Amino acid sequence: MIETEGRMYQDLTKILVTREEIAAKVDELGKKITADYQGKAPVLICILKGGAVFFTDLARAIDLPLTMEFMAISSYGSATKTSGVVRVVKDLDNDILNKDVIIVEDIVDSGVTLNYLKGMLGHRGAASIRIVTLLDKPARRRVKDLKVDYSCFNIPDEFVVGYGLDYDQKYRNLPDIGVLSPNVYEK
């Protein structure tokens, strides 16, 4: 077990969501998706890299014959705010024509990336597209009509790391979600 007194925790101003709270919400969300998709075999699309930890836990909590796909999308680089320019770095390996798609994201912030992605997947002929996110940050939404179908936690406009979320590729392995001290990223 990782102790909260560990070195990486020293860079946090506070823990926003504990690993226990995350586990309970992921289990609850898995049951809801299982009920909503009864009789279907959805395609879960993990948005790399941040969504990977949440994605694997969520996939194990869904009791359906699902398939897994992975995409890497870039709109941040090493910045703390989106650039607004969306690039597909790694695309899907399989066709989604007439499939029920669930996009699994770590955090919905401005909505720019997911709006672009939803449109792109819609043009590929998905039967349905829903968005699931671990964290929703509505205060930062620039795409006001973007619908998040499933969300674990609404959070305030603070820079968070842990459970897959990073700053400059670090902190993804923290099991809790914490607010990163501005001293770390305002250098």
C-alpha positions in Angstrom: 0.0 0.0 0.0 1.3 3.5 -0.9 1.4 5.8 2.1 -0.1 9.3 1.8 3.1 10.6 3.4 5.1 9.4 0.3 7.2 11.9 -1.7 4.6 12.5 -4.4 2.0 13.4 -1.8 4.2 16.3 -0.6 3.5 18.0 -4.0 -0.2 18.1 -3.3 -2.1 20.8 -1.4 -4.9 18.3 -0.5 -6.5 14.9 -1.5 -9.7 15.7 -3.4 -10.9 12.1 -3.9 -9.6 9.0 -2.0 -8.9 5.6 -3.5 -11.8 4.2 -1.5 -14.3 6.8 -2.9 -13.0 6.1 -6.4 -13.4 2.3 -6.0 -17.0 2.7 -4.7 -18.0 5.0 -7.6 -16.4 2.9 -10.3 -18.2 -0.2 -9.0 -21.5 1.8 -8.9 -20.9 3.1 -12.5 -20.1 -0.4 -13.8 -23.4 -1.7 -12.5 -25.3 1.2 -14.1 -23.6 0.7 -17.5 -24.3 -3.0 -17.2 -28.0 -2.3 -16.6 -28.2 0.3 -19.4 -26.5 -1.9 -22.0 -28.3 -5.2 -21.3 -28.4 -7.3 -24.4 -25.7 -5.2 -26.1 -21.9 -5.6 -26.5 -20.5 -2.1 -26.3 -17.1 -0.9 -27.5 -15.2 0.8 -24.7 -12.7 3.3 -26.0 -10.0 4.4 -23.6 -8.5 7.8 -24.2 -4.8 7.4 -23.4 -2.9 7.9 -21.3 -4.9 9.5 -18.5 -7.9 7.3 -18.9 -6.0 4.0 -18.7 -6.3 3.4 -14.9 -10.0 4.3 -14.7 -10.7 2.4 -17.9 -9.3 -0.9 -16.6 -11.1 -0.7 -13.3 -14.4 0.3 -15.0 -14.1 -2.5 -17.7 -13.8 -5.1 -14.9 -16.9 -3.6 -13.2 -19.1 -4.0 -16.3 -20.7 -7.4 -16.6 -21.2 -7.5 -20.4 -19.4 -9.0 -23.4 -17.6 -5.8 -24.3 -14.6 -5.0 -26.6 -11.8 -2.6 -25.8 -10.2 0.0 -28.1 -7.6 2.7 -27.4 -7.0 6.1 -28.8 -4.4 8.7 -28.0 -5.5 12.3 -28.4 -3.4 15.4 -27.8 -4.6 18.9 -27.0 -2.4 19.8 -24.0 1.2 18.9 -24.7 3.0 19.6 -21.4 0.8 22.5 -20.5 -1.8 22.8 -17.8 -4.5 24.1 -20.1 -5.7 22.8 -23.5 -4.3 24.4 -26.6 -7.6 23.9 -28.4 -5.9 22.1 -31.2 -6.8 18.4 -31.2 -4.5 15.8 -32.8 -5.2 12.0 -33.1 -1.9 10.4 -32.1 -3.2 6.8 -32.0 -6.4 5.8 -33.8 -8.7 2.8 -33.3 -7.6 -0.6 -34.5 -11.1 -1.8 -35.5 -14.2 -0.4 -37.2 -17.1 0.9 -35.1 -19.8 0.9 -37.8 -23.2 0.1 -36.1 -21.5 -0.4 -32.7 -22.5 1.1 -29.4 -19.5 3.2 -28.3 -18.6 4.3 -24.8 -15.8 6.8 -24.7 -13.9 6.5 -21.4 -12.1 9.7 -20.3 -10.2 10.6 -17.2 -11.5 14.2 -17.0 -13.8 16.4 -19.0 -12.5 19.9 -18.8 -13.1 22.4 -21.7 -15.0 19.7 -23.7 -13.1 20.6 -26.9 -11.3 17.3 -27.3 -14.4 15.2 -26.6 -16.6 17.3 -28.8 -14.1 16.7 -31.7 -13.8 13.0 -30.9 -17.6 12.5 -30.7 -18.1 14.1 -34.1 -15.3 12.1 -35.6 -16.7 8.8 -34.3 -20.2 9.8 -35.3 -19.0 10.2 -38.9 -17.6 6.6 -38.7 -21.1 5.3 -38.3 -21.3 4.3 -34.6 -24.9 3.2 -33.6 -24.6 5.3 -30.4 -21.9 7.3 -28.6 -21.9 8.0 -24.9 -19.2 9.6 -22.7 -18.1 8.4 -19.3 -15.7 10.3 -17.2 -14.0 9.9 -13.9 -14.0 13.6 -13.2 -16.1 16.4 -14.6 -15.0 20.0 -14.3 -18.0 22.0 -15.6 -16.6 25.3 -14.5 -14.1 25.1 -17.4 -16.4 23.9 -20.1 -16.0 25.8 -23.4 -18.3 23.5 -25.3 -21.5 24.2 -23.4 -23.7 21.6 -25.2 -21.4 18.6 -24.7 -23.3 15.9 -22.8 -21.5 13.8 -20.4 -23.6 10.7 -20.0 -21.8 9.1 -16.9 -19.6 10.9 -14.4 -18.1 9.7 -11.1 -17.2 13.1 -9.6 -17.8 16.8 -10.3 -14.8 18.7 -9.1 -13.9 22.4 -8.7 -11.6 24.2 -11.1 -8.3 23.0 -9.6 -5.4 21.2 -11.2 -5.6 17.6 -10.2 -3.3 14.6 -10.5 -3.4 10.9 -9.6 -5.3 7.8 -10.7 -4.1 8.2 -14.2 -4.1 12.0 -14.3 -0.7 13.7 -14.7 1.4 16.8 -14.8 4.2 16.5 -17.4 3.8 12.6 -17.4 4.2 12.4 -13.6 1.8 11.5 -10.7 -0.3 9.0 -12.7 0.5 6.3 -10.3 -1.0 8.0 -7.2 -4.0 5.9 -6.1 -5.8 9.0 -4.8 -6.7 12.2 -6.7 -5.1 15.3 -5.3 -4.8 19.0 -6.1 -1.2 19.7 -7.3 0.5 22.6 -5.6 1.0 25.5 -8.0 4.6 25.6 -6.9 5.2 22.5 -9.0 3.8 23.8 -12.3 4.3 27.5 -12.0 8.1 27.4 -12.4 
